[in-house]
Every structure is written in C-alpha cells, then in structure tokens.
C-alpha cells in the first residue's frame, strides 16, 4: 500500500502504528455552480465511496468509543487504525455518506452544531461563500481591521481569493466584529445568503440526527450551537454555548453525550478553560482539527485529524 499526505509521501510506519482520524464535512452528488464548494469541503459521492472501500480493505476501522477504550487500556493501536468523523451536521451526511458507511459496515462519529439542526440557518463561513459567489458587483470595500480594503471580484480566481481573505479575517477576530463584516458583505454584495442557493448548504433535521444516533454503527457528538469559535467567546458565553448545545442533543437523542469537537479546531480555537468545562459536562473525547496522526497515549482532547480533500489535503491511503 502506498501512503501519501498533502501530496507528498508519508511515512507508512507512522500510519501503521498511529491512529489516523479522517475529518470530513460533506459528501455530495450535486453539481456546484460558480465557486460554490471551491474548497472541496463536500467531496464527491464516488470519491468518498472509493476512499471508504480502501479503508475497509486495508485499515482497522475503529469507532470513537473504541479509541477511548484503547487509550484507557494502555494497549497499542491495531495496524492502520482509522476513525471516520464528520463535522457540522450537513444534510448530505445523512443522505449520501451514511448509506455508504452502512453498506460497508464502517462506524463513524458525527459532530453536529445542534443549534443549526432543523433550521434554515446557514453556517457563517458559507454565508461568505454564497454572497461572493452570487454577487454581480465587481469589487467590495469592506473594513478588515483598521481601514477599508478594496477587494476585486472580477473573476472566479479573484472571488476565491476574496472568500479566503474574509474567512481568515473573521476566524481571527471577536464574533461581534465578524458579524459586522458579514452584515456589510451582504449589503455590498446585494445577495441575501440562503441554504436554498445550494443543496450542500442544507443541514439535517432532528429526525435525521436521531436516526443516525440510533444506528448501531454511528455516534453523534456536539460541535457548539452555531459553529462560533469557542475561544473567541467570553468565558460565561462559552459555557452557555456548550451547555445549550449539549442540552439540545440530550433532549432530542434521549441519551448522555460523551463526544464533542471544537469548531474550526486549530490550536488557537480551544484552550484549557474550554477543555475543563467540557469535562465537567461529561465529555470524554474532543478531537481538534489540527493536521496529523496520533501516537499511543495522545490526549483525547488534543487528538489530531486529517481534513480529507479540503483545499487539496490528500487522502492518506492511496
């Protein structure tokens, strides 16, 4: 088996002995228009099926509960240990990904932003993409920091650069400042963002989340209320966000929630205060989105994942 990561050869000995957690957001069978899904956040149905077939054939597929048991036992991971995970709660997790996983008997964990479930709300990062994708204006003048920045939109390439620029800014400022940018973007682009503009923007309803949770192969965990970055919230608001997100899941799923993942999930997006509060609410495992694999003994609240397909990140088992 050849092993690659991010387009370069990856040490097969590492994947043999360490835990690989694959991170997906969506699986799609619909055609995107303009720059919608330019980042490949939603990978194609056929690509996902092929990846899962390879995982089934070559790897030891574990559930997230298996990982906790192995960590607690102190035993090494089986050869080529892999966990399949999904973040956010997009509807295509239920309509496209779950049937493939079920067919191949592959377990998976779905981390959902519970305040989004059953609504027509759009994730704020998709709000940016939708406005810029559909706008007819040739440039924006939006305040990103201390002064307004002229952002050209005269080509698909320019629009992609604009989305990346605004997303990066919004991920590194206070949520109130992010929301100011989103409002200004909607005004200047003359686009009202909507989940009706692209099937990939739609989220699951509660019946679908309950069905996933009731499936013997699948686990549902939390992922905040609305995908706000937890480290950017004041401490009391952060606690309230986690409380409400878990209470919603517990009430609809009628079970205790032990799993979570951090929105965005890079090192600056979570901290010890967040981890301590998650533990106080009974969370036992909360992976990040930091790129990489996990040696034996890796802390369950700092587990790394590989965001397959996103901005060209390669599937590791090719």
BAZABA-94743 format. One line per 5 residues: their letters; for each residue x, y, z of N, C-alpha, C, CB. Coordinates in steps of 0.1 Angstrom, whole numbers, plus 5000, padded with zeros to 4 digits. Glycine has a CB too. Example, Ala and Ser with C-alpha at 12.3 -4.5 7.8 and 13.67 -1.06 7.14 Angstrom:
BAZABA-94743
AS) 5132 4943 5078 5123 4955 5078 5132 4967 5078 5113 4955 5090 ~ 5128 4978 5071 5137 4989 5071 5129 5000 5079 5141 4994 5057;
END
This chain:
BAZABA-94743
XXXXX) 5008 4988 5000 5000 5000 5000 5009 5012 5000 4990 5000 5012 ~ 5006 5021 4991 5013 5034 4990 5006 5044 4999 5014 5040 4976 ~ 5014 5053 5006 5008 5062 5016 5012 5076 5013 5011 5058 5030 ~ 5002 5085 5011 5006 5099 5009 4998 5108 5018 5004 5102 4994 ~ 5003 5120 5020 4996 5130 5028 4999 5144 5022 4999 5129 5043;
XXXXX) 4989 5152 5019 4991 5165 5014 5000 5165 5001 4997 5174 5024 ~ 4998 5154 4993 5005 5154 4980 5019 5149 4981 5005 5167 4974 ~ 5024 5146 4993 5038 5141 4995 5038 5128 5002 5046 5151 5003 ~ 5049 5120 4999 5050 5107 5005 5050 5108 5020 5063 5100 5001 ~ 5043 5099 5027 5041 5100 5041 5047 5087 5047 5026 5102 5046;
XXXXX) 5053 5087 5059 5059 5075 5064 5049 5065 5068 5067 5079 5077 ~ 5049 5054 5060 5040 5043 5062 5041 5037 5076 5042 5032 5052 ~ 5053 5037 5082 5054 5032 5096 5046 5040 5106 5069 5032 5100 ~ 5045 5053 5103 5036 5061 5112 5022 5057 5111 5038 5076 5109 ~ 5017 5056 5099 5003 5052 5097 5000 5038 5102 4998 5053 5083;
XXXXX) 5010 5030 5102 5009 5016 5107 5006 5016 5122 5021 5008 5103 ~ 5013 5024 5129 5013 5023 5144 5005 5034 5151 5027 5023 5149 ~ 5002 5045 5144 4994 5055 5150 4980 5055 5146 5001 5069 5147 ~ 4972 5063 5153 4957 5065 5149 4956 5076 5139 4949 5067 5162 ~ 4949 5073 5128 4945 5083 5119 4930 5086 5120 4949 5078 5104;
XXXXX) 4926 5098 5122 4912 5102 5122 4910 5111 5110 4909 5110 5135 ~ 4901 5106 5101 4898 5113 5089 4886 5122 5092 4894 5103 5078 ~ 4888 5135 5088 4878 5145 5091 4871 5149 5078 4884 5157 5098 ~ 4858 5147 5077 4850 5151 5065 4840 5162 5070 4843 5139 5058 ~ 4835 5169 5060 4824 5178 5063 4811 5174 5055 4827 5193 5059;
XXXXX) 4813 5171 5043 4801 5167 5035 4805 5158 5024 4794 5179 5029 ~ 4795 5151 5019 4797 5142 5007 4785 5145 4997 4796 5126 5011 ~ 4789 5149 4985 4779 5154 4976 4778 5146 4963 4783 5169 4973 ~ 4765 5147 4958 4763 5141 4944 4757 5152 4935 4754 5129 4945 ~ 4758 5164 4939 4752 5175 4931 4763 5184 4925 4743 5184 4940;
XXXXX) 4759 5191 4914 4768 5199 4907 4769 5213 4913 4764 5200 4892 ~ 4781 5218 4915 4783 5231 4921 4784 5241 4910 4795 5232 4930 ~ 4779 5253 4913 4780 5264 4903 4788 5276 4908 4765 5269 4899 ~ 4796 5282 4898 4804 5292 4902 4815 5287 4912 4797 5304 4909 ~ 4818 5294 4922 4829 5290 4932 4823 5282 4944 4836 5302 4937;
XXXXX) 4810 5279 4943 4804 5271 4954 4811 5258 4956 4789 5269 4952 ~ 4816 5255 4968 4823 5243 4971 4837 5243 4965 4816 5231 4967 ~ 4843 5255 4962 4856 5255 4956 4867 5249 4965 4860 5270 4953 ~ 4865 5248 4978 4874 5243 4987 4874 5228 4988 4872 5249 5001 ~ 4864 5222 4981 4861 5207 4982 4858 5203 4996 4874 5200 4977;
XXXXX) 4851 5212 5003 4846 5208 5017 4837 5196 5016 4839 5220 5024 ~ 4829 5196 5005 4820 5185 5003 4826 5176 4992 4805 5189 4999 ~ 4831 5165 4995 4838 5157 4985 4827 5149 4977 4849 5147 4991 ~ 4831 5144 4965 4821 5138 4957 4817 5124 4962 4826 5136 4942 ~ 4805 5120 4960 4800 5107 4964 4809 5096 4960 4785 5105 4959;
XXXXX) 4813 5096 4947 4821 5085 4942 4835 5084 4948 4822 5086 4927 ~ 4841 5096 4950 4854 5096 4957 4853 5091 4971 4860 5111 4957 ~ 4842 5095 4978 4841 5090 4992 4839 5075 4992 4829 5097 4999 ~ 4831 5070 4983 4828 5056 4983 4842 5048 4981 4818 5052 4972 ~ 4850 5053 4972 4862 5047 4969 4872 5047 4981 4869 5053 4957;
XXXXX) 4872 5059 4988 4880 5060 5000 4876 5050 5010 4880 5074 5005 ~ 4863 5049 5013 4858 5040 5023 4860 5026 5019 4843 5043 5025 ~ 4860 5022 5007 4863 5009 5002 4878 5005 5005 4860 5007 4987 ~ 4887 5015 5003 4901 5013 5006 4903 5012 5021 4909 5024 5000 ~ 4897 5020 5029 4898 5020 5043 4893 5006 5048 4890 5031 5050;
XXXXX) 4882 5001 5043 4876 4989 5047 4886 4977 5044 4863 4986 5040 ~ 4892 4978 5032 4901 4967 5028 4915 4967 5035 4903 4968 5013 ~ 4920 4979 5037 4934 4980 5041 4936 4983 5056 4941 4990 5033 ~ 4926 4989 5062 4928 4995 5076 4920 4988 5086 4924 5010 5076 ~ 4923 4991 5099 4915 4987 5110 4906 4998 5114 4924 4982 5123;
XXXXX) 4893 4997 5111 4884 5009 5113 4879 5008 5127 4873 5009 5102 ~ 4880 5018 5135 4876 5019 5148 4864 5029 5150 4887 5023 5158 ~ 4856 5027 5160 4847 5037 5164 4854 5046 5174 4834 5031 5171 ~ 4848 5058 5176 4854 5067 5186 4854 5061 5200 4847 5081 5185 ~ 4844 5053 5203 4844 5046 5216 4855 5036 5217 4831 5039 5219;
XXXXX) 4858 5029 5206 4870 5020 5206 4883 5027 5209 4871 5013 5192 ~ 4884 5039 5204 4896 5047 5207 4897 5050 5222 4896 5061 5199 ~ 4886 5054 5228 4887 5057 5242 4891 5044 5250 4873 5062 5247 ~ 4885 5033 5246 4888 5020 5253 4903 5017 5252 4879 5009 5248 ~ 4908 5018 5240 4922 5015 5237 4931 5024 5245 4926 5016 5222;
XXXXX) 4928 5037 5245 4936 5047 5253 4936 5043 5268 4931 5061 5251 ~ 4924 5040 5273 4923 5036 5287 4930 5023 5291 4908 5035 5291 ~ 4931 5014 5281 4938 5001 5284 4953 5002 5284 4933 4991 5274 ~ 4958 5013 5277 4972 5014 5275 4978 5005 5264 4979 5011 5288 ~ 4969 4998 5257 4974 4989 5246 4977 4997 5234 4963 4979 5243;
XXXXX) 4986 4992 5225 4988 4999 5213 4977 4999 5203 5001 4994 5206 ~ 4976 5008 5194 4966 5007 5183 4968 4996 5174 4965 5021 5175 ~ 4957 4989 5169 4959 4979 5159 4966 4985 5146 4946 4973 5155 ~ 4971 4977 5137 4977 4983 5125 4968 4991 5117 4983 4971 5116 ~ 4973 5002 5112 4965 5012 5103 4951 5015 5109 4963 5005 5089;
XXXXX) 4951 5019 5122 4939 5023 5129 4933 5036 5123 4941 5024 5144 ~ 4920 5036 5120 4914 5047 5113 4900 5049 5120 4912 5045 5098 ~ 4897 5062 5122 4883 5066 5126 4878 5076 5116 4884 5073 5140 ~ 4865 5074 5112 4858 5083 5103 4850 5093 5111 4849 5075 5093 ~ 4852 5106 5108 4845 5116 5116 4839 5127 5106 4854 5123 5126;
XXXXX) 4828 5133 5110 4822 5143 5102 4819 5155 5112 4809 5139 5096 ~ 4822 5167 5107 4819 5179 5115 4807 5187 5109 4831 5188 5116 ~ 4800 5194 5117 4790 5204 5113 4775 5199 5114 4793 5209 5100 ~ 4772 5189 5106 4758 5184 5105 4751 5187 5092 4750 5191 5116 ~ 4758 5187 5081 4752 5189 5068 4743 5177 5065 4762 5191 5057;
XXXXX) 4732 5180 5058 4722 5170 5054 4728 5159 5046 4710 5176 5047 ~ 4738 5162 5038 4743 5151 5029 4751 5141 5038 4752 5157 5019 ~ 4754 5144 5050 4760 5133 5059 4750 5122 5060 4763 5139 5073 ~ 4737 5125 5061 4726 5115 5062 4722 5109 5049 4714 5122 5069 ~ 4721 5118 5039 4716 5113 5026 4727 5106 5017 4710 5124 5018;
XXXXX) 4739 5110 5018 4750 5105 5010 4760 5096 5017 4757 5116 5003 ~ 4766 5102 5028 4776 5095 5035 4771 5083 5043 4783 5104 5044 ~ 4761 5084 5050 4756 5073 5059 4753 5061 5051 4744 5078 5067 ~ 4746 5061 5040 4743 5049 5033 4755 5041 5028 4734 5052 5021 ~ 4766 5049 5024 4779 5042 5021 4785 5035 5033 4788 5052 5014;
XXXXX) 4785 5043 5044 4791 5037 5056 4783 5025 5061 4791 5048 5067 ~ 4770 5026 5060 4762 5014 5064 4764 5002 5055 4747 5018 5063 ~ 4765 5005 5042 4767 4994 5032 4781 4986 5035 4767 4999 5018 ~ 4791 4994 5039 4804 4988 5041 4806 4985 5056 4815 4998 5037 ~ 4796 4987 5064 4797 4984 5079 4809 4991 5085 4799 4969 5081;
XXXXX) 4810 5004 5082 4821 5013 5087 4815 5022 5098 4827 5021 5076 ~ 4820 5022 5110 4815 5031 5120 4819 5045 5118 4819 5027 5134 ~ 4812 5055 5123 4816 5069 5121 4810 5077 5133 4811 5075 5108 ~ 4816 5089 5135 4811 5098 5145 4807 5111 5138 4821 5101 5157 ~ 4796 5116 5141 4790 5129 5135 4789 5140 5146 4777 5126 5128;
XXXXX) 4798 5150 5145 4798 5161 5154 4789 5172 5148 4812 5166 5157 ~ 4778 5175 5155 4768 5184 5149 4767 5197 5157 4754 5178 5148 ~ 4766 5208 5150 4763 5221 5156 4748 5221 5159 4767 5234 5147 ~ 4744 5218 5171 4730 5215 5174 4720 5226 5172 4729 5209 5188 ~ 4725 5239 5174 4716 5250 5172 4712 5252 5157 4722 5262 5177;
XXXXX) 4719 5246 5148 4716 5247 5134 4706 5236 5129 4729 5245 5126 ~ 4706 5225 5137 4698 5214 5132 4683 5218 5132 4700 5202 5142 ~ 4676 5213 5121 4662 5216 5119 4659 5230 5115 4655 5212 5131 ~ 4669 5238 5111 4666 5252 5108 4670 5255 5093 4674 5262 5117 ~ 4668 5267 5089 4672 5271 5076 4684 5280 5077 4661 5279 5068;
XXXXX) 4691 5280 5089 4703 5288 5091 4714 5283 5082 4707 5288 5106 ~ 4723 5293 5079 4735 5290 5071 4747 5292 5079 4736 5298 5058 ~ 4757 5282 5079 4769 5284 5086 4776 5297 5081 4779 5272 5084 ~ 4782 5305 5091 4787 5318 5087 4798 5317 5076 4792 5325 5100 ~ 4806 5307 5076 4816 5306 5065 4809 5304 5052 4826 5294 5068;
XXXXX) 4798 5297 5051 4790 5295 5039 4783 5308 5035 4780 5284 5040 ~ 4780 5316 5045 4774 5329 5042 4784 5338 5033 4771 5337 5056 ~ 4797 5337 5037 4807 5345 5029 4808 5339 5015 4820 5344 5036 ~ 4809 5326 5014 4810 5320 5001 4798 5323 4992 4811 5305 5002 ~ 4786 5322 4998 4774 5324 4990 4773 5339 4985 4761 5321 4998;
XXXXX) 4775 5348 4993 4775 5362 4989 4784 5365 4978 4777 5371 5001 ~ 4797 5361 4979 4807 5364 4969 4804 5356 4956 4821 5361 4975 ~ 4800 5343 4958 4797 5335 4946 4786 5341 4937 4793 5321 4950 ~ 4775 5346 4943 4764 5351 4935 4763 5366 4932 4751 5347 4943 ~ 4773 5373 4938 4772 5388 4936 4775 5391 4921 4782 5395 4945;
XXXXX) 4769 5402 4917 4772 5408 4903 4781 5420 4904 4759 5411 4896 ~ 4785 5424 4916 4793 5436 4917 4808 5432 4914 4792 5443 4931 ~ 4816 5442 4909 4829 5438 4905 4840 5440 4916 4833 5446 4893 ~ 4836 5446 4928 4845 5447 4939 4837 5450 4952 4856 5458 4936 ~ 4844 5448 4963 4839 5452 4976 4848 5462 4982 4837 5439 4985;
XXXXX) 4843 5470 4992 4851 5478 5000 4847 5476 5015 4850 5493 4996 ~ 4853 5466 5021 4849 5462 5034 4860 5464 5044 4845 5447 5034 ~ 4856 5469 5056 4866 5471 5067 4871 5458 5073 4860 5480 5078 ~ 4884 5455 5070 4890 5443 5076 4902 5448 5084 4895 5433 5065 ~ 4898 5452 5097 4908 5458 5105 4906 5473 5107 4922 5455 5100;
XXXXX) 4917 5480 5106 4916 5495 5108 4912 5503 5097 4930 5500 5113 ~ 4912 5497 5085 4908 5505 5073 4900 5496 5063 4920 5512 5066 ~ 4893 5503 5054 4885 5496 5044 4895 5490 5034 4874 5504 5038 ~ 4892 5478 5029 4900 5472 5019 4893 5470 5006 4906 5458 5025 ~ 4898 5474 4995 4892 5471 4982 4895 5457 4978 4897 5482 4971;
XXXXX) 4884 5449 4975 4886 5435 4972 4880 5433 4958 4879 5426 4983 ~ 4888 5430 4948 4882 5428 4934 4875 5415 4933 4894 5428 4924 ~ 4865 5414 4925 4857 5402 4923 4854 5400 4908 4843 5403 4930 ~ 4864 5403 4899 4861 5403 4885 4864 5389 4878 4870 5413 4879 ~ 4868 5379 4886 4870 5366 4880 4867 5356 4892 4884 5364 4875;
XXXXX) 4866 5343 4888 4864 5332 4898 4876 5332 4907 4862 5319 4891 ~ 4888 5334 4901 4900 5333 4910 4900 5345 4920 4913 5334 4901 ~ 4896 5356 4915 4895 5368 4924 4885 5365 4935 4892 5381 4917 ~ 4874 5359 4932 4863 5356 4942 4868 5346 4952 4851 5351 4935 ~ 4876 5336 4948 4881 5326 4957 4891 5333 4967 4888 5315 4949;
XXXXX) 4899 5342 4961 4909 5349 4970 4901 5358 4980 4918 5358 4961 ~ 4890 5364 4975 4882 5372 4984 4876 5364 4996 4871 5379 4976 ~ 4870 5352 4992 4864 5344 5003 4875 5340 5013 4858 5331 4996 ~ 4887 5336 5008 4897 5331 5017 4902 5343 5026 4909 5326 5009 ~ 4903 5355 5020 4907 5367 5028 4897 5370 5039 4909 5379 5018;
XXXXX) 4884 5370 5036 4874 5374 5045 4873 5363 5056 4861 5377 5038 ~ 4873 5350 5052 4872 5339 5061 4883 5340 5071 4872 5326 5054 ~ 4895 5342 5066 4907 5342 5075 4906 5354 5085 4920 5344 5067 ~ 4902 5365 5081 4900 5376 5090 4889 5373 5100 4896 5389 5082 ~ 4878 5368 5096 4867 5365 5105 4870 5354 5115 4855 5361 5097;
XXXXX) 4879 5345 5112 4883 5335 5121 4893 5339 5132 4889 5323 5114 ~ 4897 5352 5131 4908 5357 5140 4904 5370 5147 4920 5359 5133 ~ 4891 5373 5147 4886 5385 5154 4874 5381 5163 4882 5396 5144 ~ 4870 5390 5171 4858 5388 5180 4846 5385 5172 4856 5400 5189 ~ 4837 5378 5177 4825 5374 5170 4816 5386 5166 4816 5364 5178;
XXXXX) 4816 5396 5175 4809 5408 5171 4814 5415 5159 4809 5418 5183 ~ 4828 5415 5158 4834 5421 5146 4832 5412 5134 4849 5423 5148 ~ 4832 5399 5136 4829 5390 5124 4815 5393 5119 4830 5375 5129 ~ 4805 5394 5128 4792 5396 5124 4790 5410 5117 4782 5396 5136 ~ 4798 5420 5121 4797 5433 5114 4802 5431 5099 4806 5443 5121;
XXXXX) 4812 5423 5097 4817 5421 5084 4807 5413 5076 4831 5413 5084 ~ 4800 5403 5082 4790 5396 5074 4778 5405 5070 4785 5384 5083 ~ 4774 5414 5079 4763 5423 5075 4768 5432 5064 4759 5431 5087 ~ 4780 5437 5065 4785 5446 5054 4786 5439 5041 4798 5453 5059 ~ 4791 5426 5042 4792 5418 5030 4779 5416 5023 4798 5405 5033;
XXXXX) 4768 5414 5031 4755 5412 5025 4750 5424 5018 4745 5407 5035 ~ 4752 5436 5025 4748 5448 5019 4755 5451 5006 4750 5460 5029 ~ 4769 5450 5006 4776 5454 4994 4775 5444 4983 4791 5455 4998 ~ 4774 5431 4986 4772 5421 4975 4758 5421 4969 4776 5407 4981 ~ 4749 5427 4976 4735 5427 4972 4729 5413 4971 4733 5434 4959;
XXXXX) 4734 5404 4979 4730 5390 4979 4725 5386 4993 4741 5380 4975 ~ 4713 5381 4994 4708 5375 5007 4711 5361 5007 4693 5378 5008 ~ 4721 5357 5016 4726 5343 5016 4714 5333 5020 4738 5341 5025 ~ 4713 5322 5014 4703 5312 5017 4707 5298 5014 4690 5316 5008 ~ 4702 5289 5023 4705 5275 5020 4699 5270 5008 4701 5266 5033;
XXXXX) 4689 5277 5002 4682 5273 4990 4691 5275 4978 4669 5281 4988 ~ 4702 5282 4979 4711 5285 4968 4719 5273 4964 4720 5297 4971 ~ 4722 5264 4973 4730 5252 4970 4726 5241 4980 4745 5256 4972 ~ 4724 5229 4975 4720 5218 4983 4730 5215 4994 4718 5206 4974 ~ 4743 5218 4991 4754 5215 5001 4753 5223 5013 4767 5216 4994;
XXXXX) 4746 5234 5013 4745 5243 5025 4734 5238 5035 4741 5257 5020 ~ 4726 5229 5031 4715 5224 5039 4720 5215 5051 4704 5217 5031 ~ 4713 5217 5062 4717 5209 5074 4706 5199 5077 4719 5218 5086 ~ 4709 5189 5085 4700 5178 5089 4688 5184 5097 4707 5167 5096 ~ 4677 5176 5097 4667 5179 5107 4669 5169 5119 4653 5178 5101;
XXXXX) 4661 5171 5129 4663 5163 5141 4659 5148 5139 4654 5169 5152 ~ 4650 5146 5130 4646 5132 5127 4658 5124 5121 4634 5131 5118 ~ 4666 5131 5113 4678 5125 5106 4689 5123 5117 4682 5134 5095 ~ 4691 5133 5125 4701 5132 5136 4698 5120 5145 4703 5145 5144 ~ 4685 5119 5149 4681 5108 5158 4683 5095 5151 4666 5110 5161;
XXXXX) 4680 5094 5138 4682 5082 5130 4697 5078 5130 4676 5083 5116 ~ 4705 5087 5128 4720 5085 5129 4724 5079 5142 4728 5097 5125 ~ 4719 5086 5153 4723 5082 5166 4718 5068 5170 4718 5092 5176 ~ 4706 5065 5164 4700 5052 5167 4707 5040 5160 4686 5052 5165 ~ 4715 5043 5150 4721 5033 5141 4733 5027 5149 4726 5039 5128;
XXXXX) 4734 5015 5149 4745 5008 5157 4759 5012 5153 4743 4993 5156 ~ 4761 5016 5141 4775 5020 5137 4778 5034 5140 4776 5018 5122 ~ 4769 5043 5143 4771 5057 5143 4770 5063 5157 4762 5064 5134 ~ 4778 5073 5159 4778 5081 5172 4776 5096 5168 4791 5079 5180 ~ 4767 5103 5176 4765 5117 5174 4772 5124 5186 4750 5120 5173;
XXXXX) 4779 5135 5183 4785 5143 5193 4782 5158 5191 4800 5141 5194 ~ 4786 5166 5200 4784 5181 5199 4795 5188 5192 4783 5187 5213 ~ 4791 5200 5187 4801 5208 5179 4797 5223 5181 4801 5204 5164 ~ 4793 5227 5193 4788 5240 5196 4773 5242 5191 4797 5251 5189 ~ 4768 5254 5193 4755 5257 5189 4754 5261 5174 4748 5269 5197;
XXXXX) 4762 5272 5171 4761 5277 5157 4775 5278 5150 4755 5291 5158 ~ 4784 5270 5155 4798 5270 5150 4806 5283 5152 4797 5268 5135 ~ 4802 5289 5163 4811 5300 5168 4823 5295 5174 4803 5309 5178 ~ 4835 5302 5172 4847 5297 5177 4847 5299 5192 4859 5305 5171 ~ 4848 5288 5200 4846 5289 5214 4857 5298 5221 4847 5275 5220;
XXXXX) 4869 5298 5217 4879 5306 5223 4877 5321 5221 4893 5302 5218 ~ 4869 5325 5212 4866 5339 5209 4854 5344 5217 4863 5341 5194 ~ 4847 5335 5225 4836 5339 5233 4841 5342 5247 4826 5327 5233 ~ 4835 5352 5254 4837 5354 5268 4834 5341 5276 4829 5366 5274 ~ 4841 5339 5287 4840 5326 5293 4826 5322 5297 4848 5326 5306;
XXXXX) 4818 5331 5302 4804 5327 5305 4796 5324 5293 4797 5339 5313 ~ 4798 5331 5282 4791 5328 5270 4796 5315 5264 4793 5340 5259 ~ 4809 5312 5265 4814 5299 5260 4807 5288 5268 4829 5298 5262 ~ 4806 5289 5281 4799 5278 5289 4785 5277 5285 4801 5282 5304 ~ 4778 5288 5283 4764 5288 5279 4762 5281 5266 4758 5302 5279;
XXXXX) 4771 5284 5256 4771 5278 5243 4772 5263 5244 4782 5284 5234 ~ 4782 5258 5252 4784 5244 5253 4772 5237 5260 4797 5241 5261 ~ 4767 5244 5271 4756 5239 5279 4744 5237 5269 4752 5248 5290 ~ 4740 5247 5262 4728 5246 5253 4730 5236 5242 4725 5260 5248 ~ 4742 5236 5237 4744 5226 5226 4743 5212 5230 4758 5228 5220;
XXXXX) 4748 5209 5243 4747 5196 5248 4732 5193 5253 4756 5194 5259 ~ 4726 5202 5259 4712 5200 5263 4703 5197 5252 4707 5212 5271 ~ 4705 5204 5240 4696 5201 5229 4698 5187 5224 4700 5211 5217 ~ 4711 5183 5223 4714 5169 5219 4708 5159 5228 4729 5167 5217 ~ 4710 5161 5241 4705 5152 5251 4690 5151 5251 4709 5156 5265;
XXXXX) 4683 5162 5249 4668 5162 5249 4663 5155 5237 4663 5176 5250 ~ 4669 5157 5225 4664 5151 5213 4668 5137 5211 4668 5159 5201 ~ 4680 5133 5216 4685 5120 5214 4682 5111 5226 4700 5120 5211 ~ 4678 5117 5237 4674 5109 5249 4686 5101 5254 4662 5101 5246 ~ 4698 5106 5254 4709 5099 5259 4720 5109 5263 4715 5089 5248;
XXXXX) 4729 5104 5271 4741 5113 5275 4750 5114 5264 4748 5106 5288 ~ 4756 5126 5262 4766 5129 5252 4780 5129 5257 4763 5143 5245 ~ 4788 5121 5251 4802 5119 5256 4812 5125 5247 4805 5105 5259 ~ 4808 5129 5235 4817 5133 5224 4815 5147 5219 4816 5123 5213 ~ 4825 5154 5215 4825 5167 5211 4836 5170 5201 4825 5178 5223;
XXXXX) 4835 5180 5193 4847 5185 5186 4846 5200 5185 4848 5179 5171 ~ 4858 5207 5185 4859 5221 5186 4856 5227 5172 4873 5226 5191 ~ 4847 5237 5171 4845 5244 5159 4859 5250 5154 4835 5255 5160 ~ 4861 5249 5141 4874 5253 5135 4886 5244 5140 4877 5267 5137 ~ 4888 5243 5153 4896 5233 5158 4911 5234 5157 4893 5220 5152;
XXXXX) 4916 5246 5153 4930 5248 5154 4935 5252 5168 4935 5259 5143 ~ 4948 5252 5170 4953 5254 5184 4948 5267 5190 4968 5254 5184 ~ 4945 5277 5183 4941 5290 5188 4926 5290 5191 4944 5301 5179 ~ 4919 5279 5187 4904 5279 5188 4899 5272 5200 4898 5273 5176 ~ 4908 5266 5208 4904 5260 5221 4915 5261 5231 4900 5245 5219;
XXXXX) 4911 5260 5244 4921 5262 5254 4917 5253 5267 4922 5277 5258 ~ 4925 5254 5277 4923 5246 5289 4910 5249 5296 4934 5248 5299 ~ 4905 5262 5295 4893 5265 5301 4881 5258 5294 4890 5280 5301 ~ 4882 5257 5281 4871 5250 5273 4872 5236 5276 4873 5253 5258 ~ 4884 5230 5277 4885 5216 5279 4880 5212 5293 4900 5211 5278;
XXXXX) 4883 5220 5303 4878 5218 5317 4863 5218 5317 4884 5228 5326 ~ 4857 5228 5310 4842 5228 5311 4836 5217 5304 4838 5242 5305 ~ 4842 5213 5292 4836 5201 5285 4837 5189 5294 4844 5199 5272 ~ 4848 5187 5301 4849 5175 5310 4839 5176 5321 4863 5175 5316 ~ 4836 5188 5326 4826 5189 5337 4812 5186 5332 4826 5204 5342;
XXXXX) 4810 5187 5319 4797 5183 5313 4797 5168 5309 4794 5192 5302 ~ 4807 5161 5312 4807 5147 5309 4813 5143 5296 4793 5142 5309 ~ 4819 5152 5288 4826 5149 5276 4839 5142 5279 4829 5162 5267 ~ 4841 5131 5272 4853 5122 5274 4863 5123 5263 4848 5108 5276 ~ 4859 5128 5251 4868 5129 5240 4864 5140 5231 4868 5115 5232;
XXXXX) 4874 5148 5227 4871 5160 5219 4883 5163 5209 4868 5173 5227 ~ 4883 5157 5197 4894 5159 5188 4894 5174 5183 4893 5150 5177 ~ 4906 5178 5179 4908 5191 5172 4907 5188 5157 4922 5197 5176 ~ 4910 5199 5150 4912 5198 5135 4926 5201 5131 4902 5208 5128 ~ 4935 5200 5141 4950 5202 5138 4954 5190 5130 4958 5203 5151;
XXXXX) 4962 5192 5119 4965 5182 5110 4975 5172 5115 4971 5189 5097 ~ 4973 5159 5114 4983 5149 5118 4976 5137 5123 4991 5155 5128 ~ 4985 5127 5127 4980 5115 5132 4984 5114 5147 4987 5103 5125 ~ 4980 5103 5154 4980 5103 5169 4988 5091 5174 4966 5103 5174 ~ 4999 5093 5181 5006 5082 5187 4999 5077 5199 5021 5087 5191;
XXXXX) 5003 5065 5203 4997 5059 5215 4999 5069 5227 5004 5046 5219 ~ 4988 5071 5235 4989 5079 5247 4985 5094 5244 5002 5079 5252 ~ 4982 5097 5231 4978 5111 5228 4965 5115 5236 4975 5112 5213 ~ 4966 5127 5242 4954 5131 5250 4942 5132 5241 4957 5145 5256 ~ 4930 5127 5247 4918 5126 5240 4912 5140 5237 4908 5118 5247;
XXXXX) 4917 5150 5243 4912 5164 5240 4921 5172 5231 4910 5171 5253 ~ 4931 5165 5226 4941 5171 5216 4943 5162 5204 4954 5174 5223 ~ 4934 5153 5202 4936 5144 5190 4937 5152 5177 4925 5133 5190 ~ 4946 5148 5168 4947 5154 5155 4939 5147 5145 4962 5155 5151 ~ 4935 5154 5134 4927 5148 5123 4933 5152 5110 4912 5151 5125;
XXXXX) 4929 5145 5099 4933 5148 5086 4920 5152 5078 4940 5136 5079 ~ 4919 5164 5074 4908 5170 5067 4907 5167 5053 4907 5185 5070 ~ 4903 5155 5049 4904 5149 5036 4898 5158 5025 4898 5135 5036 ~ 4905 5161 5015 4900 5168 5003 4900 5183 5005 4886 5163 5001 ~ 4899 5188 5017 4897 5202 5019 4910 5210 5015 4894 5205 5034;
XXXXX) 4908 5219 5005 4919 5227 5000 4931 5218 4995 4924 5237 5010 ~ 4928 5206 4990 4938 5197 4984 4945 5188 4993 4948 5206 4978 ~ 4940 5187 5006 4946 5177 5015 4943 5163 5010 4941 5179 5030 ~ 4953 5155 5008 4952 5142 5002 4947 5131 5012 4965 5137 4997 ~ 4939 5122 5006 4935 5110 5014 4948 5102 5016 4925 5101 5006;
XXX) 4951 5098 5029 4964 5093 5032 4967 5079 5026 4966 5093 5046 ~ 4957 5071 5024 4959 5057 5020 4956 5055 5005 4950 5048 5028 ~ 4966 5059 4996 4964 5058 4982 4972 5048 4975 4967 5072 4976;
END
